[in-house]
Amino acid sequence: MVNLGFIGYGYWGPNLVRNFYATKDAKVVKVCDLRKERLGIVETSYPAVKTSPDFKDLMKDTQIDAIVISTPVSTHFPLAQEALQNGKHVLLEKPMTATVEESEKLIELAEKKKRILMVDHTFLYTGAVRKMKELIDKGELGEIYYFDSVRVNLGLFQHDVNVIWDLAPHDFSIMDYLLKKEPEMVSAVGVSHLGDLENIAYVIVQYPNNLLAHLHVNWLAPVKVRTTLIGGSKKMILYDDTEPSEKVKIYDSGVTQIKKAEDVYQMLVQYRTGDMLAPKLDSSEALKLVCKEFVDSVNQNRKPLTDGEAGMRVVKLLQSANQSLKEKGKVIRLR
């Protein structure tokens, strides 16, 4: 049994508590939040769960084995560091930390203390992303040419991070998981229409062998769009997270380069348009699987799917994109 303490019961905290409460071999012991009204909700919904306005109560509680942190990103590092120093396993909300340096320190500390450090990249546990991973690993798409995603909506405007730090972690984590390649460079441009934080941004990530990724994130769109296109030499994928059922569509489409024998300099492109397949997806709640993965990792003393290294790779992309953004699209080399 893994006894859990929670820091933060705001937007995502209730979802985490609800899912861990229903997870086998997990027990929700205590929830911490600075706001009394939020703690009141916990006390009403879960009478057996203790509450506290002071996070240090969780750190000192020897009954608690692991701490789940869902607070603003600027607080992730100090809270996780103190939890690890007190011998607790840690599950952090995304993004893992505000800097790569902070991520490195947490990874090193977790290894030193022999504790599990995991990041909640929820989308990696969805049936849609797991199916795409299966297809890519089997070579169904062939050589991957591009990864193109759009994640836009009207709001919610954040007060502490720009649109890249708010929305791009989802797509960066999916991209990192599916492509399993080390990017070479990042560039980004964006603008701010309200306040000082950018609300629209375009990010380009370049990989070896002409693999190109593009992300569009926006808080000022009239509609909610969550689409990703992945193009390969054999097949292509359209992933639409707003679709109620057919979230993943596989297109047997592509192009073939043909050179005319009589003119080696003249190139012809032959188009192939085949069938479209929408595979059946696992409908399990992704966050439920996140909770199970964390508990199993603690009990089995093994690295979770979304460990500290995975979290740091996303932070590296975020930090580099943000640096490029501040320097008007300057190309930031990653290796």
Stockholm file with secondary structure:
# STOCKHOLM 1.0

chainA/1-335         MVNLGFIGYGYWGPNLVRNFYATKDAKVVKVCDLRKERLGIVETSYPAVKTSPDFKDLMKDTQIDAIVISTPVSTHFPLAQEALQNGKHVLLEKPMTATVEESEKLIELAEKKKRILMVDHTFLYTGAVRKMKELIDKGELGEIYYFDSVRVNLGLFQHDVNVIWDLAPHDFSIMDYLLKKEPEMVSAVGVSHLGDLENIAYVIVQYPNNLLAHLHVNWLAPVKVRTTLIGGSKKMILYDDTEPSEKVKIYDSGVTQIKKAEDVYQMLVQYRTGDMLAPKLDSSEALKLVCKEFVDSVNQNRKPLTDGEAGMRVVKLLQSANQSLKEKGKVIRLR
#=GR chainA/1-335 SS CEEEEEECCSSSHHHHHHHHHTSTTEEEEEEECSCHHHHHHHHHHCTTSEEESCTHHHHHCTTCCEEEECSCGGGHHHHHHHHHHTTCEEEEESSCCSSHHHHHHHHHHHHHHTCCEEEECGGGGSHHHHHHHHHHHTTTTCSEEEEEEEEEEECCCCSSSCHHHHHHHHHHHHHHHHHCCCCCEEEEEEECSSSSSCSEEEEEEECSTTCEEEEEEESEEEEEEEEEEEEESSCEEEEETTCSSCCEEEEEEEEEEEECTTCTTCEEEEEEEEEEECCCCCCSCHHHHHHHHHHHHHHHTCCCTTBHHHHHHHHHHHHHHHHHHHTTTCCEECC
#=GC SS_cons         CEEEEEECCSSSHHHHHHHHHTSTTEEEEEEECSCHHHHHHHHHHCTTSEEESCTHHHHHCTTCCEEEECSCGGGHHHHHHHHHHTTCEEEEESSCCSSHHHHHHHHHHHHHHTCCEEEECGGGGSHHHHHHHHHHHTTTTCSEEEEEEEEEEECCCCSSSCHHHHHHHHHHHHHHHHHCCCCCEEEEEEECSSSSSCSEEEEEEECSTTCEEEEEEESEEEEEEEEEEEEESSCEEEEETTCSSCCEEEEEEEEEEEECTTCTTCEEEEEEEEEEECCCCCCSCHHHHHHHHHHHHHHHTCCCTTBHHHHHHHHHHHHHHHHHHHTTTCCEECC
//
